[in-house]
Amino acid sequence: MERKNPIVQIKHVSKSYRRGSQIVPVLNDITVDINEGEFLALMGPSGSGKSTLLNLIAGIDRVDSGSILVDGVEITGLVETELANWRANHVGFVFQFYNLIPVLTAFENVELPLLLTRLTRKERKKHVEIALAAVNLSHRLAHYPAQPVSYTHLRAHETVLDLVCRLLLEKKKKITNHKYKTLK
C-alpha cells in the first residue's frame, strides 16, 4: 500500500481557554498526521474540542504548546501578519451557516472574494462561470440564496455548492475539472 505524505502534521498540541479565573483545558497533547487526499471526520460531543482543533489547523487560533505543519509550513511559528497572509492564500472556510449575502445572486456571491484580487472584471467573470459550471450550477447564475416561493432561489444543496465555488476560487493551487479549463 502506497504511503502518502501528510498534508497536516499535529505534534503534541495542547490548547486551553480562560473562563474568568478558571483555565479550561480543551486539547491535551494531541499528535496526528492527516495524509493528502485522506477523508476524515471529527466526531464527539459538544465541547470536546472539534472546532478548536479545526480553528488551530486553519490558523484562526493559536496553540498553547506543540506545533502544526500544514503542507510543510509550520503555522505555529508564523507571526500574525504572516499567518494572515498564509490563511488568505491557503485556507477556505465553509461555515455552519452559509454566510452568503441574500441580496446577491449566486454569481455575485461567488465573485465577492475575487473583488479583493487584481483580476479584471472579465477574468473574474470567467473564473466564476468556470467554478459554477464545475459544480453544475451554470443554470443558477442569476439566482439568489434564499428567495422563498420562487423559482429563482437556490435550494440548500445548491447553496453549499455556491460556497464550494468560493473555496475553489480562493485556492492558489491549480484546480482542474475534466470538462472545464484549469483555474489558477
N, C-alpha and C positions, 0 to 999 in steps of 0.2 A: 504494500500500500504506500502510495506516494505521500511524503510528509510535506505539508505546506508551511510557508513562512508565517509567523504570527504577524497580524496587522495591528494587534493591540497586545501589549505586554504590561500586566499589572503586577508589581512586585512589592509585597509587604506593605500594602496601603492600609492606612488607618484614617478614619475621619470621625470627628465628634462635633457636636454643636453645643453652644452655650444657651441655656434657658434660665435667665436670671443669674443666680449664683451657682446653679447646677450645671455640670457638664454631662451631656447625654452622648454616650458612645453609639455610633451607628454602624461603622465598619471597623473591624479589628483584624489587622494582619492578613489582608486578602491578597492572594497570589493566584493569577490565572493568565493563560495565554489564549487569545482568540485568533484563530487562523484565518487568513484571507479566504473569502468565499464561504466561510462557515456560517450556518444559520443557527442562531442562539436565542433562547427565550429566558428571560429573567422572571422567576416566579417566586412569590412569597406574600405574606400578609402585609397589610398596610403598616408602614413604619419600619419595615425590615431592611431598608437601605437600597432598594432597586433604583429609585430615582436619583438618590445620592450617587450611586456608582455611575449611572449614565451621565450625570452632570459633571463628574470628575473626568470621565473619558472624553467628554466634549469640551473640556476646558472652561466650563461655566463656573465651577467651584474649585477650590484648592484642597489638596490633601494635607493632613496634619503630619503624616510621615509616609515614607515609601516613594515609589516612582511609577510613572505611567509613560510608556512609549507608545505612540501611535504612528504607524507607518515609518518607524525609525527615528521619530522626533521625540525627545524626552520633554513632554509638555510641562512636567512638574518643575523643570528648570528654567522655563521661559518667564521673563518679566512681563508685566501686564500688557504693555503695548505689543510685544512680540506675540503674546498669547491671543490678543485681539486680532492681529493680522493672521495668525495661524487659523483661528476659528473662521474668519472671513473667507479664507482660501480653501479650507478642507472640511468644514463641518456644515451639514444641512440639518435642519430641525423640522420634525413633524410633531406638533403638539397635540395633546389630547383633544383640545378644542381647536378647530381648524385654523383660526386666525386669518381667514380670508375676509377681505373687505366686501361687505354685502352690496355696496353700490357700484362695485367694479365687476366687469364681465370676467369670464374665465381667462380670456386673452389678457386683459388688463391686470388681473391678479398674478398671472404667471410672469408678465412683463415687469411688474413692480420692482423686484430686486435688481433687474437689469438696468433700471434707471440710474443706479449708483455706479455703473460701469462706464467705460469710454466707448461703448458700442454706439454706432449711429442708429437712427430710427429704423432704417432699412435692415440693418444687421439684427437689431432686437426683434423686429417682426419675423425675420427668417428663423431665428432661434426659437421663438415662442411657437411658431407654426410647426416646426420640426418636433419640438418637445410634446406638444399636444397631440400630434399625429402618432408619436411613439406610444402613447397610451390610449389610442383610438378615441380621442376627443376633438378631432378636427371639426366635426359637425356641431360642436358646442362652443365655438369661439366667442360668440356674442351672448352666451347665456350667463345668468347671474347665479351666485352660490345658493341663494335662498330667495325664492320668489313664489310663495305658495299659490296654489290653484292656477297654475300657469304652465304652459308647455315650454316656457323659456327658462325654467330653473334647472339647476344641476341636482341630480339625485345624490344621496350620501356617498355612494362609492365613487361617483364622478368627482365629487369634491375632494376626496382623498387623492384621486388621480391628478387633479389640478395641483395639489400640494406636491405630489411626486414630480410633476413637471418643474416646479420651482426648484426642487432639490437637484434635478438633472441639470438645470441651467446654472446652479450655484457651484457645481463641482468644477474644478480646474483640470481634472484628468479627462482624457477623451471618453466620450460616451457614444457608443455605436448601436444602431438598430439596423438589422439586416435590410429593412425596407427603405431606410432613410439615410441621408448623408450624415457624416460624422460631425458631432458638435465638439468644439474645442474650448 
